[in-house]
Amino acid sequence: MSLGSRIGVLIVAIAAGAAHGQELGNPQTGLGLARQVCGACHALERGATRSPNVRSPTFSELGNAPGMTAAALNVALTTPHAGMPMFVLTQNQREDITAYILSLKTGG
């Protein structure tokens, strides 16, 4: 799945999650969890330009995707889609990972 397709999935998730609140967790906890769960495929650190799996977007790319929201990321972490393994995360874990990804957003 191309980066454009993955971002397209997230845009659909944005629309689906628009009615949900913007609940955020702890970015530092999210980074620690992401290192355990996501790091084999995704580059996690700010400024990383390529993920270990070249088909996986970096967390910076995800955080900076146009219109990216906590609701969209929550949907992406709970909805199976091509190429993404389905992890069973608690709501708090999803919120922490989401908070970390959104902390990578640059600019205003």
N, C-alpha and C positions, 0 to 999 in steps of 0.2 A: 504494500500500500504506500503510495507516495505521500510526501509531506503535505501536499495540497489536499489529498484525500483524508488524511488524519485530521487536518485542520477543519475540513468540511464536516467530519463526524463531530468535532467539538462545537462547531457552529450550530449544528442541529441540536446538540446537547444544551447549548445556550438558550435556544428557543424553548426547549422542553423544560428547562429549569428556571425560566424567567420569573415564575411566580414564587419561587422559594427565596427565603431570606439569605443574606450574605453572612453566614456564620463562619468564623475563622477560628482555627486552632493555634497551636504553638509552632512557629516556623522552625525553631531549633530541634524540637522533638520530631517534626516532620522530616528534616534533613537526616537525622539519625535513622529513622524508619526507612526512608527512601534508600539510604545506603544499603540496608539489608534486603529490601524487596525489589527495588527498581534499578539499582546501579549496574546490574549485569547487562542491561539493554540501553539505558538512558544515561547521558552525561548529566550530572546533577548540579555541578558548580556554575556559578555566574561566569559568563564569558567563554564557557566551553563551546567549541565550534562543531564537534562531531561526537556522536554517541558511540559506545562500543558496538552496538548494532546499528549500522548505517541507515537502516530503515526506520529507526526510532528517533523521534524528535528530541532535542535536548530539552531539559526543563526550562532553560531560558527562552527557547522558542515557544514552548507552551505558555509560559507566563506572559509573553509579549504578543501572543496571537491577538489580532483585533477583536475586541469585545469579550475577551476572556474574563470569566467570573468564577466565583467559588461554586455557584450552582452548576455551571457547565463542567467544571472539573469533578465535582461530586458525581454527576451523571456518568462521566467518562470512567470513573473508578468503580462504578457499580454495574455498567452495561458491557456485556461481552462485545468485542468488535475485532475485526481481522487483525491478526498478528499480535494481539495483546493477551497475555495469559490472564486468566481470571483469578485474582487473589481475593481471599475473604478477609476484608478489613473491617474493623469496627467503625462506627460513625466518628468517634474521636480520632482514630488513626487517619481516616479519610480527611477530616478537617485539618489535622496537623500537616499532612502531605500537601494539601491544597494551600494552606497558609504559606508553606515554604515556596511552592511554585509561584504563587502570587507575589511573594517578597522579591522575586527576581525581575519583576516588571521594572522597566527603565522609564525615565521621563515622568511626565505628569499625566 
